[in-house]
Each structure stands twice: as C-alpha cells, then as structure tokens.
C-alpha cells in the first residue's frame, strides 16, 4: 500500500483546506435547502392570502346580489334584477380565480359548489323577473292589467244599464277578487264563479237584446279568465320567490363557509411558515455543528501527525547529538 509522506506545511494546508471546505459546503447546502423550503411556503402563503382576499370580495358581491333581489321584490324594478345578475357574475369571477389559485382539492370543491349555487340563483332571479312580468310589474301591466281592463269595461256597461242588482253582483265579485289577492285562498275564486252564475241567471231574466247580453257575459268571462290566469301567475311568482330566497341563503352560506375556511388557512399557513423557517434554521445550525465537529476531528488528527513528526525529528536530533549516526535518513520535503 503506497505511503504518502507529507511535509509539515502540506499537512497544515491540507487540514485547513478540508476544514474550510466542510464548513463552506455545509453552509451552502443548508442555506440552499432553507431558501427552497422558505420559497415553497411563501408561495403557498401568497396563494392562500390572495384566495382569502378574493373570497371576501365574492362574499360582498353575493351579499349585494341578495340585497338587489330583496329590492326587486319590494319595488318590482327590473333594474334591480340586472344589478343582481351583475353582482353574481362578479362573485363567480372571483370564485373562478380562487379555484385557479388553490391547490387543496377540498377547498376547490367547496368553491365550485358555491359557483353552481350562484348559477342557480342567477337563473332563479331571471325566472322570478319573467314571472313578475307575466303577472304584471304594475297594476296596469301583464295579467293584472288585463284583469283591470276587463273589470272597467264591464263596470262601464253595467253603469249605463242602471241595474243595481247586477252592479251589486259585480261589487261582490270584486270583493272576492281582493280577498283572494290578499289571502291567496282559492275558495274566493269559487265565490267569483258563483257570482258569475248568478249574473248569467239575472241577465237571462232581463229584457235585454242578445248583443248586450252576449257582451256583458263576454266581459264577465274575460274578467273570470283573467283572474284565473292571475291566480296561476301569483302561484308561479310565489314558487320562484321561494326558490330564489332559498338559493340566496344557500349561496351566502356556501361563500361564507369557504371564506371562513380560507381565513383559517391563512392563519395556519403563517404559523407553518414561521415553524418551517425555525426548523430550517435549526437544521442549518445542526449541519454547521456536524461540519465543525468533523473539522475539529480532522484538525486534531492533523496536529497529531505533526506532533508525531516533530517527536521523531527531536529523537533523531538527540541521537545524533550523542554520536549515534546509525539511524535511517529522515524524509525531507521540497517545500
């Protein structure tokens, strides 16, 4: 096995170089690892914070949409429905951006469910507006407008006839109409039908020409049909109103749920970044400690070798001083 005879200077340089290499290598490795871990956690934190901010925005838009829905129900202004649709579109845009940012499948599923609810709410709002347009946004529009036109035409004809009994039947029918519109009970429609039968019976016993009788009965039938259609429209409005209210609450709850979850994720991520950086710092110090320990051992071994060489030289010097020249020649380095 070959033997390497190193001079004192070479041994010192070798030990010092190995010490420096170990220390620098351990420092660079630890620093690189720490930076990679910190960058990964910083990216995760940035994504989570951005998602939480978007969730707050989505919540505000959804709340505004719910407010516009209530505004429409109070004032029947189609502009409120248009604003509601615009707010829901902004909320869905924010939620789509959250889905693109998040890497947690569970969170993405929550957001996507909220988007589906917002879509359903948007559709329900459009259906509600259509139902109200069919019913009549004002007393003069839609089916309610048709009803009022038929009533006024019949009332004008009856007023000209000076028939108190027919006018009384008409007034009773109008009362049943108002009772229905107030209470929503279909029994009042049956009462309107009863007044219609009485009206037909009364006109059959009156000395009327066929044209007048047919015109009055036609007005009454138009009134009855318009009221029946208005009843159906009211039920449709009630159905879509209940559906929109239910979807509004469900959408608000879904958005609030993932908003709160993301706020919790932000707090957790910030704690995680702090803990990870502390762990990386601890690992770096451990690596440096190991490197220093190895360096110390290496230095001790180098010093031991140097001391051994000095002892050999000292012993030979003493032997030569005593006149003993029989020893082997000592190796002499060139530097």
C-alpha positions in Angstrom: 0.0 0.0 0.0 1.6 3.3 -1.0 2.6 5.7 1.7 2.2 9.5 1.4 5.0 11.4 3.1 3.7 15.0 3.5 5.7 17.9 4.9 4.6 19.8 7.9 3.4 22.7 5.7 1.5 20.4 3.4 -0.3 18.7 6.3 -1.3 22.1 7.8 -2.6 23.3 4.5 -4.5 20.1 3.9 -6.1 20.2 7.3 -7.0 23.9 6.9 -8.4 23.3 3.4 -10.5 20.4 4.5 -11.9 22.4 7.4 -12.8 25.3 5.2 -14.3 23.1 2.5 -16.5 21.3 5.0 -17.7 24.5 6.7 -18.4 26.2 3.4 -20.1 23.2 1.9 -22.3 22.6 4.9 -23.3 26.3 5.0 -24.1 26.5 1.2 -26.2 23.2 1.4 -28.1 24.3 4.5 -28.7 27.8 3.1 -29.9 26.4 -0.3 -32.2 24.0 1.4 -33.6 26.6 3.7 -34.2 29.0 0.8 -36.1 26.4 -1.2 -38.3 25.4 1.7 -39.0 29.1 2.6 -39.8 29.9 -1.1 -42.3 27.0 -1.3 -44.1 28.0 1.9 -44.0 31.7 0.9 -45.7 30.8 -2.4 -48.3 28.7 -0.6 -48.9 31.6 1.8 -49.2 34.1 -1.1 -51.8 31.9 -2.8 -53.8 31.4 0.3 -53.8 35.1 1.2 -54.8 36.0 -2.4 -57.6 33.4 -2.3 -58.8 34.8 1.1 -59.0 38.3 -0.3 -60.9 37.1 -3.4 -63.3 35.2 -1.1 -64.0 38.4 0.9 -64.8 40.1 -2.5 -67.0 37.2 -3.5 -68.9 37.5 -0.3 -69.5 41.2 -0.7 -70.8 40.6 -4.3 -73.1 37.8 -3.1 -74.5 39.9 -0.3 -75.1 42.8 -2.7 -76.9 40.3 -5.1 -79.2 39.2 -2.2 -79.9 42.8 -1.4 -80.8 43.6 -5.0 -83.1 40.6 -5.0 -85.0 42.0 -2.0 -85.1 45.4 -3.7 -86.8 43.8 -6.7 -89.4 42.1 -4.5 -90.2 45.3 -2.8 -90.3 47.6 -5.8 -90.6 45.3 -8.8 -87.8 47.2 -10.6 -86.2 45.1 -13.3 -83.1 47.2 -12.9 -82.6 45.5 -9.5 -82.6 42.1 -11.2 -80.0 43.3 -13.8 -77.8 44.6 -10.9 -78.3 41.3 -9.1 -77.1 39.4 -12.2 -74.1 41.7 -12.5 -73.1 41.1 -8.8 -73.4 37.4 -9.2 -71.2 37.5 -12.3 -68.5 39.3 -10.3 -68.8 36.8 -7.4 -68.5 33.9 -9.8 -65.4 35.5 -11.5 -63.8 35.9 -8.1 -64.6 32.3 -7.2 -63.1 31.0 -10.5 -59.9 32.8 -9.7 -59.8 31.2 -6.3 -60.2 27.7 -7.9 -57.2 28.5 -10.2 -55.1 29.6 -7.2 -55.9 26.9 -4.7 -54.1 23.5 -4.7 -56.3 21.9 -2.0 -58.9 19.7 -3.8 -61.3 20.0 -0.8 -61.2 23.8 -1.0 -61.6 23.8 -4.8 -64.7 21.5 -4.4 -66.2 24.0 -1.9 -65.7 26.9 -4.2 -67.0 25.0 -7.2 -70.2 24.1 -5.3 -70.7 27.8 -4.4 -70.3 28.7 -8.1 -73.0 26.2 -9.0 -75.3 27.7 -6.4 -74.6 31.2 -7.8 -75.5 30.0 -11.3 -78.8 28.5 -10.0 -79.5 31.8 -8.1 -78.9 33.8 -11.3 -81.3 31.5 -13.2 -83.9 31.8 -10.4 -83.6 35.6 -10.5 -84.3 35.6 -14.2 -87.3 33.3 -13.8 -88.6 35.4 -11.0 -88.4 38.5 -13.2 -90.2 36.8 -16.0 -92.9 35.5 -13.7 -93.5 39.1 -12.4 -93.5 40.5 -16.0 -96.2 37.9 -16.9 -98.2 38.8 -13.8 -97.6 42.5 -14.2 -95.0 44.7 -12.6 -97.6 47.4 -12.1 -101.4 47.3 -11.8 -101.7 48.3 -15.5 -99.3 45.7 -16.9 -99.4 42.0 -17.6 -102.3 39.8 -16.4 -103.3 42.2 -13.7 -103.6 44.9 -16.3 -105.8 42.6 -18.4 -108.0 41.9 -15.4 -108.4 45.6 -14.6 -109.3 46.4 -18.2 -112.0 43.7 -18.3 -113.4 44.9 -15.0 -113.6 48.5 -16.1 -115.3 47.6 -19.4 -117.9 45.5 -17.5 -118.4 48.2 -14.9 -119.0 50.9 -17.5 -121.6 48.8 -19.3 -123.4 48.0 -16.1 -123.3 51.6 -15.0 -125.1 52.6 -18.2 -127.8 49.9 -17.6 -128.8 51.3 -14.2 -129.2 47.8 -12.9 -128.5 47.8 -9.2 -128.7 44.0 -8.8 -126.1 43.4 -11.5 -123.8 46.1 -10.0 -124.1 44.5 -6.6 -123.0 41.2 -8.1 -120.1 42.9 -9.7 -119.1 44.6 -6.5 -119.3 41.2 -4.6 -117.1 39.6 -7.3 -114.5 42.4 -6.9 -114.5 41.8 -3.1 -113.9 38.1 -3.7 -111.1 39.1 -6.1 -109.4 41.4 -3.5 -109.8 38.7 -0.8 -108.0 36.2 -3.0 -105.2 38.6 -3.9 -104.8 39.4 -0.2 -105.0 35.9 1.2 -104.2 33.6 -1.7 -107.0 31.3 -0.9 -108.7 29.6 -4.0 -112.1 29.5 -2.3 -112.6 33.1 -3.3 -112.3 32.0 -7.0 -115.2 29.6 -6.3 -117.2 32.6 -5.0 -116.4 34.6 -8.1 -117.7 31.7 -10.2 -120.9 31.7 -8.0 -121.4 35.4 -8.7 -120.9 34.7 -12.4 -123.6 32.1 -12.4 -125.9 34.5 -10.6 -125.1 37.2 -13.1 -125.9 34.9 -16.1 -129.2 33.9 -14.4 -130.1 37.5 -13.7 -129.4 38.6 -17.3 -131.4 35.8 -18.7 -134.5 37.1 -16.9 -133.9 40.7 -18.0 -135.3 42.2 -21.2 -132.0 42.6 -23.0 -131.2 42.3 -26.6 -128.9 39.4 -27.5 -125.9 41.7 -28.3 -125.9 43.4 -24.9 -126.4 40.1 -23.1 -123.5 38.5 -25.0 -121.3 41.5 -24.5 -121.9 41.5 -20.7 -121.4 37.8 -20.4 -118.3 38.1 -22.6 -116.9 40.9 -20.3 -117.6 38.7 -17.3 -116.0 35.7 -18.8 -112.9 37.7 -19.7 -112.8 39.0 -16.2 -113.0 35.5 -14.8 -110.4 34.1 -17.1 -108.0 37.0 -16.4 -108.5 36.4 -12.7 -107.8 32.7 -13.1 -104.6 33.5 -15.1 -103.6 36.0 -12.5 -104.1 33.3 -9.8 -101.7 31.0 -11.7 -99.2 33.8 -12.2 -99.3 34.6 -8.4 -98.6 30.9 -7.6 -95.7 31.0 -10.1 -94.4 34.1 -8.6 -94.6 32.6 -5.1 -92.8 29.5 -6.3 -89.9 31.4 -7.9 -89.7 33.8 -4.9 -89.4 30.9 -2.5 -86.8 29.2 -4.8 -84.8 32.4 -5.2 -84.8 33.1 -1.4 -83.7 29.5 -0.7 -80.9 29.7 -3.2 -79.8 33.1 -2.0 -79.4 31.8 1.6 -77.6 28.6 0.3 -75.2 30.7 -1.8 -74.5 33.1 1.0 -73.8 30.2 3.4 -71.6 28.4 0.9 -69.5 31.5 0.2 -69.3 32.3 3.9 -68.1 28.8 4.6 -65.2 28.7 2.2 -64.3 32.4 3.1 -64.0 31.4 6.8 -62.1 28.3 5.9 -59.6 30.3 3.8 -59.2 32.8 6.6 -58.3 29.9 8.9 -55.9 28.5 6.2 -54.1 31.9 6.1 -53.6 31.8 9.9 -52.4 28.2 9.7 -50.1 28.9 6.7 -48.5 31.9 8.5 -47.8 29.7 11.5 -46.5 27.0 9.2 -44.1 29.4 7.5 -42.7 30.5 10.9 -42.3 26.9 12.1 -40.7 25.8 8.9 -38.2 28.7 8.9 -37.3 27.9 12.5 -36.9 24.2 11.6 -34.7 25.2 8.6 -32.6 27.4 10.8 -32.2 24.6 13.3 -31.2 22.1 10.6 -28.7 24.6 9.2 -27.1 25.0 12.7 -27.0 21.2 13.1 -25.2 20.9 9.8 -22.8 23.6 10.8 -22.3 21.8 14.1 -21.6 18.5 12.4 -19.2 20.2 10.0 -17.3 21.9 12.8 -17.1 18.6 14.7 -15.6 16.9 11.6 -13.3 19.8 11.1 -12.2 19.6 14.8 -11.5 15.9 14.4 -9.6 16.5 11.2 -7.6 19.2 12.8 -6.8 17.0 15.8 -5.6 14.2 13.5 -3.5 16.7 11.5 -2.0 18.1 14.7 -1.3 14.7 16.0 0.5 13.8 12.8 2.5 17.0 13.0 3.4 16.4 16.7 4.4 12.8 15.9 6.8 14.1 13.1 8.3 16.7 15.5 8.9 14.0 18.1 10.7 11.8 15.6 12.9 14.7 14.5 13.6 15.6 18.1 14.6 12.0 19.0 16.9 11.7 15.9 18.5 15.1 16.8 19.2 13.8 20.3 20.7 10.5 18.9 22.9 12.5 16.5 24.0 14.8 19.3 25.1 11.7 21.3 27.1 10.5 18.3 24.7 7.8 17.0 24.6 8.1 13.2 23.2 4.6 12.6 19.5 5.7 12.1 17.6 5.8 8.8 17.6 9.1 6.9 14.7 11.3 7.6 12.5 12.2 4.6 12.9 15.8 3.6 10.1 17.6 1.7 10.9 20.1 -1.1 8.6 22.7 0.3 
